[in-house]
Amino acid sequence: MSPQTPAEKMAAMYHAYGEGDAEPLLQLMADDGVFRFATPDKSFNFARTYRGAAGVRDAIAAIVEHYQWLRYENLELIAEGDVVVAINGGRIKNLADGAESEITLADFIRFDDWKIAEFIEFFDSAGFRDWSDGKGAPCTDFVNRDHGETFAAAGDADRNKAALAEAYAAYDRRDAEPLLSLLADDASYNSIARCDDFVFAGPCRGRAA
């Protein structure tokens, strides 16, 4: 039997993590693999760089000291070669005051020799900090959860990548029209930032919005 692909490994890992089992993640980490959260905010006790399985174990211990996942699931998983991008979400509880919130996370994972060499997690850190301090829900509490099949048909993948590459190239030239033309009439668009700090932050729906 051939070894699992990075995508298959991560799909199994996220399923296990959603069931409360972090062992598959620990087993996937390379000895010098980097695990970190993309936030400079030092108010989070877990916001630093970790290495290897022992480091990930420390990161998880730091998180569960203050927060509890009530629900955790993988929403989207996209892979090409040794790179996997995952969108995850669920409901989390702040153990300090019992407050609950929906949260969405984006993970960037790079494999090397079938082990995770780099794992970076992105989230609405400013909103999450405010929520932890009892100042309201993070922007991702309102994010649109509607999503279809996790994996696009293989025939669509190249077409979608080409369309996005063209849209990003145009956006780099200050032309947003190709990107706007790709949006469905009821598309959900969400800028992950603190709503009080940026007028464009938070979710909106539809091309006009």
N, C-alpha and C positions, 0 to 999 in steps of 0.2 A: 504494500500500500504506500502510495506517495505521501510525503509529509504534507500537512495542512498548509495552505497558503496563508500569508499574513492576514488577509481579510477573514478567513475561516478561523484563524487563531483568535483574532480580536472579537469576532462575533460570539465565540464560545466563552471568551473571557468576560465580556459584558453581561452575558446571560448569567454566568456564575456570580458576578459581582452584584447583580440585581437580586440574587437569591441570598446575599449576605456572605458569599464565599470569595475572599480576595486571593486565595492561594494560586489560582491560574495566572493572575497578574504577576505575582511574585515569581512564579516559575518562568515567565516569559522575559523577565528583565535580564539583560546582560550584566555581568559583574560590574562593569563600569558604565552601565546605562544611566542616562540622565533623566530624571523625573522632576518636573517643576511646574509651577503655576505662573501664568503670564500676568502678574500683578506686582507692582513695586510697593504696594501698600503694606507697610510693616505692622499694621494693626491686626493682621491675621497671623496667628501663631504658626500656621502651617505654610505660610508664603515664603518658601526658600527653595533652594535647589538640593535635591537628594540624589544619591547614586546607589544603583544596585537594588537587590531585593530587600536588604536590610533597611536601606533608605526609604523605600516605598512603605515598608512596614511602619517606620517612624512617622511618615506623612499621614498614613491612615489613622494611627494612634492619636496624632495631634488633632485630626479632624473630628473623630468620634468623641473626643473629650468635650467638645462644645456643640456638636451637631449630630442629628440622627436622620438617616434616610428613611422616610416612610414609604416611598416608592421610587424606584430607579429603573430606567429602561433605556435601551439604545433606540434612537429614532431614525437615524440615517447612518449608513456606513458606505464609504466610497474608497476604493483602493486602486492603485496603479503601481505595479512592481512592489518595491519594498516600502512604499508610503501608504498610510491609511489615514483617512480623515473621518472622524465620527462625531455625530451630534447626539447628545444624550440629554435626558431630562427626567424630572420627577418632582417629588414633593419632599421638602426637607424641614426639619424641626430644630429650632434654636432651644437648646436645653436650658439656657439661662432664664428664659421667660415663657417658654412653651409656645412661642409664635411659630406659625407654619407658613411656608411660601413655596410656590412653584419656582423652579429654576431650570435654566437651560445651559448646557456646557458644550464647548467645542474642543475636541481633542485632535492634536496632530501627532502622529506616531510614525517613527522611521525604524525599520528593521535592518539589521545587519547580521548575516549568517544565521537567520531564523530566530534571532533574539532582538528584543527592543533596545535600540541604541539611544533613542531619544523619545521622550513622551512629554508633550507640553499641553497643558490644559488652559483654555481661555474661558472666562465667564465675566458677568457684569459685576466686577469687583467693587466699584463705587456704590452701586445700588445694593449689593449684598452687604457691604459694610454698614450702610444706613439702616438696612433692615435688621441687622444684628444689633444695632444700637436703638432699635425701637422707633425708627423714623419713617416707617412706611415700607411698602413692597418694592423690590428691585424691578427694573423695567421688564425683565424676562418673566415676571409673574404674569404678564399680560400677553406674552408672545403667542402667536398663532401656532397651535399644535397640529393643525391639519396636515397630514402627509400621506402620500400614496405608497406604492411599493418601495421597499428599501433599496432594492437594486434596479436600476434602469436596464432596459433591454440592451444587450451588447451592441446592437446595431445603432442605438441612439447615443451611446457614450461619445463616440468620436464627433458626431454632429454637434452634440451639446458643448463639448470642449472647444470645438472650432468657433461656435457662435459666441461663447463667453470670451475666448481669446480676442476675437474681433471687437467685442464690446469693451473690454478692458483697454485695448490699444486705442480705441477711439476716445475713451474717457481720459486717457493719459494726454490726449490732444485737446482736452476740455470740451469734448463732444459727448453729451450724455444720451443722445437720441438712440444709438444702437442698443444701449442697455435698456432704455425705456421701452423700445419696441419688442424686447424679449419678454416683458412682464405680461402676465395674464391680466384680464380685466379685474379679477378679484385677488390678485397676487398680494401676499403678505410681505412687508418689508420692515425690518427691525434694526435700528441702530443701537447697539449695546453700549450705552453710556448713561451717565447720571442725568435724568430728565431736567433737574433744576439747573444743571450746568450748561446744557446744550439744547437749544430750541429744536434741533432736528432729532433729538434722541427719542427712543421709544418706538413702538410699533405703529404702522399705518397700513391701510389696505387699499389696493387698487392703484392703477397707473397714475391717475390724477393726483392722488395723495403723495 
